[in-house]
Amino acid sequence: MDTITATMIAIPPGQVTLSDRRTQRSWSVDLAPYQLAAFPVTQKLYAQVTGARSATAHGDELPVENISWWDAVRFCNALSERDGLALAYHLPADGEKIEWDATADGYRLPTEAEWEHACRAGTTGPHYGPLDEIAWYRGNSDGRIHKVGGKQANPWGLYDMLGNVWDWCWDTYDVEVYGAYRVLRGGGWFDEHWSCRASARRRSHPTFQVDDVGFRVARSVVR
């Protein structure tokens, strides 16, 4: 498939309550409608848009991995340019700061709240189905990454929301404690079952790259 637009899923508005086990804090976020990709960005799509491929695993239908947060936001802009959409991100020449244009219709990373709302898809438990049926994780992955869409989708038609690769989100994790660190969600193929939960949060520096971290794209519904 040459463009990702056919795999974008319309996500309804709603409210989600996020929580952090480290700080014992919880907070609610109201969400407008948006779109989220049914699959993580694949190696094929990433190569079509950027000319680059993953360094550790190879296969068109595998999720792209070893991707930093900065790689992901640059990809979003490049895909928007290719598809004739307004850029969601303004990237200054110094590469240190980034601005999100919330009025743009281009591709972007989901916010953490958008990610969890979409992952849960109206469910309330730690998973949207039996974990072995919906996710590749340490208990069933045979120690490797897998093609996207190999497990059951959630009720809204989103695949690999849990397991296979972690998804980068837009948000900073905790600026006062961790500075520029960004949020990762969903768990990966090497993680134990307790990391592959709808509420599980992880953090890393935006330049971090590893073989179980990828991303999926979102789009705002611009009126």
C-alpha positions as CSV (number, residue, x, y, z in Angstrom):
1,M,0.0,0.0,0.0
2,D,1.6,3.2,-1.1
3,T,-0.1,5.6,1.3
4,I,-1.1,5.2,4.9
5,T,-4.4,7.2,4.6
6,A,-6.4,4.0,3.8
7,T,-5.4,2.6,7.2
8,M,-6.4,5.6,9.3
9,I,-9.1,4.8,11.8
10,A,-11.6,7.5,13.0
11,I,-11.5,7.7,16.8
12,P,-14.5,9.1,18.5
13,P,-14.3,11.8,21.2
14,G,-14.2,10.9,24.8
15,Q,-12.5,11.2,28.1
16,V,-9.6,9.1,29.5
17,T,-8.0,9.0,32.9
18,L,-4.3,8.7,32.9
19,S,-2.3,7.5,35.9
20,D,1.3,7.2,36.9
21,R,2.4,4.5,39.3
22,R,5.6,6.3,40.3
23,T,4.0,9.5,41.5
24,Q,0.6,7.9,42.4
25,R,-1.0,10.8,40.3
26,S,-4.0,10.5,38.0
27,W,-5.6,13.1,35.7
28,S,-8.5,13.2,33.2
29,V,-8.2,14.4,29.6
30,D,-11.2,15.3,27.3
31,L,-10.5,14.4,23.7
32,A,-12.0,15.7,20.4
33,P,-12.3,13.3,17.5
34,Y,-9.1,12.3,15.7
35,Q,-7.6,9.7,13.5
36,L,-5.0,7.0,14.3
37,A,-3.2,4.6,12.1
38,A,-4.5,1.0,12.3
39,F,-0.9,-0.3,12.3
40,P,2.5,0.9,13.4
41,V,4.6,2.5,10.6
42,T,6.1,-0.4,8.6
43,Q,9.6,-0.7,7.3
44,K,8.2,-0.4,3.8
45,L,6.4,2.8,4.4
46,Y,9.3,4.3,6.3
47,A,11.7,3.4,3.5
48,Q,9.3,4.9,0.8
49,V,9.2,8.2,2.6
50,T,12.7,8.5,4.0
51,G,14.9,6.1,2.0
52,A,16.1,4.5,5.3
53,R,15.4,1.1,6.9
54,S,15.7,-0.5,10.3
55,A,19.3,-1.6,11.1
56,T,18.5,-4.8,13.1
57,A,15.5,-6.5,11.4
58,H,14.4,-6.6,7.8
59,G,11.0,-7.1,6.2
60,D,8.5,-4.8,4.5
61,E,5.7,-5.7,6.9
62,L,7.6,-5.5,10.1
63,P,7.2,-2.4,12.2
64,V,10.1,0.1,11.7
65,E,12.2,0.2,14.9
66,N,15.4,1.7,16.2
67,I,13.5,5.0,15.6
68,S,14.1,8.0,17.9
69,W,11.3,10.4,18.8
70,W,13.0,13.0,16.5
71,D,13.0,10.5,13.7
72,A,9.3,9.9,14.2
73,V,8.3,13.6,14.1
74,R,10.5,14.2,11.0
75,F,8.8,11.3,9.3
76,C,5.4,12.7,10.1
77,N,6.3,16.0,8.3
78,A,7.8,14.1,5.4
79,L,4.7,12.0,5.0
80,S,2.5,15.1,5.2
81,E,4.6,16.7,2.4
82,R,4.3,13.6,0.3
83,D,0.5,13.5,0.7
84,G,0.0,17.3,0.2
85,L,-1.1,18.0,3.8
86,A,-0.2,20.9,6.1
87,L,2.8,20.2,8.3
88,A,1.9,19.5,11.9
89,Y,5.4,20.3,13.2
90,H,7.6,23.4,12.9
91,L,11.2,22.3,13.3
92,P,13.7,25.2,14.0
93,A,17.1,25.1,12.4
94,D,18.8,24.4,15.8
95,G,16.9,21.2,16.1
96,E,16.3,21.7,19.8
97,K,12.7,23.0,19.9
98,I,9.6,22.0,18.1
99,E,6.1,23.5,17.8
100,W,2.9,21.6,17.0
101,D,0.4,23.4,14.9
102,A,-2.9,21.9,16.2
103,T,-4.8,23.5,13.2
104,A,-2.8,21.4,10.7
105,D,-4.3,18.4,9.0
106,G,-1.0,16.6,8.5
107,Y,0.4,13.5,10.2
108,R,1.7,13.7,13.8
109,L,2.3,11.6,16.8
110,P,-0.7,10.8,19.1
111,T,-0.8,12.4,22.5
112,E,-0.5,10.1,25.4
113,A,-4.2,10.5,26.2
114,E,-5.2,9.9,22.5
115,W,-3.1,6.7,22.5
116,E,-4.7,5.3,25.7
117,H,-8.2,6.2,24.6
118,A,-7.7,4.5,21.3
119,C,-5.9,1.5,22.9
120,R,-8.8,0.9,25.3
121,A,-11.4,1.3,22.6
122,G,-14.2,1.4,25.2
123,T,-12.8,-1.4,27.4
124,T,-11.8,-0.9,31.0
125,G,-9.3,-3.7,31.8
126,P,-5.5,-3.8,31.4
127,H,-5.9,-5.3,27.9
128,Y,-8.6,-5.1,25.3
129,G,-8.6,-8.9,25.0
130,P,-6.6,-12.0,26.1
131,L,-3.0,-10.9,25.8
132,D,-1.8,-13.9,23.8
133,E,-4.5,-13.2,21.2
134,I,-3.8,-9.5,20.8
135,A,-0.1,-8.9,21.4
136,W,3.5,-10.1,20.7
137,Y,5.4,-10.0,24.0
138,R,8.1,-12.0,25.8
139,G,5.7,-14.9,26.5
140,N,4.9,-15.7,22.8
141,S,7.2,-13.6,20.5
142,D,10.1,-16.2,20.3
143,G,12.4,-13.3,21.1
144,R,11.8,-11.4,17.9
145,I,9.7,-8.7,16.2
146,H,6.7,-9.8,14.1
147,K,4.8,-8.5,11.1
148,V,2.1,-5.9,11.8
149,G,-1.5,-7.1,12.0
150,G,-0.6,-10.7,13.1
151,K,-2.7,-10.5,16.2
152,Q,-6.4,-9.6,16.8
153,A,-7.3,-5.9,16.5
154,N,-9.0,-4.0,19.3
155,P,-12.8,-3.2,19.0
156,W,-12.0,-0.1,17.0
157,G,-9.9,-1.9,14.4
158,L,-6.4,-1.0,15.7
159,Y,-3.7,-3.6,15.6
160,D,-0.5,-4.0,17.8
161,M,-1.5,-1.4,20.3
162,L,0.0,-3.7,22.9
163,G,3.2,-5.6,22.2
164,N,5.5,-5.9,19.2
165,V,6.9,-2.3,19.4
166,W,6.5,0.5,21.8
167,D,4.8,3.7,20.4
168,W,6.3,7.1,20.8
169,C,3.8,9.7,21.9
170,W,4.0,13.5,21.6
171,D,4.0,14.3,25.4
172,T,6.9,14.9,27.7
173,Y,6.9,12.5,30.6
174,D,7.7,14.8,33.6
175,V,9.7,17.9,32.7
176,E,10.7,18.8,36.3
177,V,12.3,15.4,36.9
178,Y,13.2,14.0,33.4
179,G,13.5,17.1,31.3
180,A,13.0,16.4,27.6
181,Y,12.1,12.7,28.0
182,R,9.1,11.7,26.0
183,V,6.4,9.1,26.6
184,L,6.4,5.6,25.2
185,R,3.3,3.4,25.3
186,G,2.2,-0.2,24.6
187,G,5.0,-2.5,25.4
188,G,7.2,-4.5,23.0
189,W,8.1,-8.0,21.9
190,F,10.8,-8.3,24.6
191,D,8.6,-7.1,27.5
192,E,6.9,-9.1,30.2
193,H,3.1,-9.1,30.4
194,W,3.0,-6.4,33.0
195,S,4.5,-3.9,30.6
196,C,1.9,-4.6,27.9
197,R,-1.0,-2.9,29.5
198,A,-3.2,0.0,28.3
199,S,-2.1,2.1,31.3
200,A,1.6,1.3,31.4
201,R,3.9,4.3,30.8
202,R,7.5,4.4,29.9
203,R,9.9,7.3,29.2
204,S,13.0,7.9,27.2
205,H,15.2,10.6,25.8
206,P,13.9,11.8,22.4
207,T,17.2,10.7,20.8
208,F,16.8,7.1,22.2
209,Q,16.8,4.2,19.7
210,V,16.3,0.5,20.4
211,D,15.0,-2.5,18.6
212,D,11.6,-2.6,20.2
213,V,10.6,1.1,19.8
214,G,8.6,2.3,16.8
215,F,5.6,4.6,16.3
216,R,2.2,5.1,14.6
217,V,0.8,8.3,13.2
218,A,-2.3,10.3,14.0
219,R,-4.1,13.2,12.3
220,S,-6.3,15.9,13.8
221,V,-9.8,16.3,12.5
222,V,-9.7,19.9,11.3
223,R,-13.0,21.7,10.9
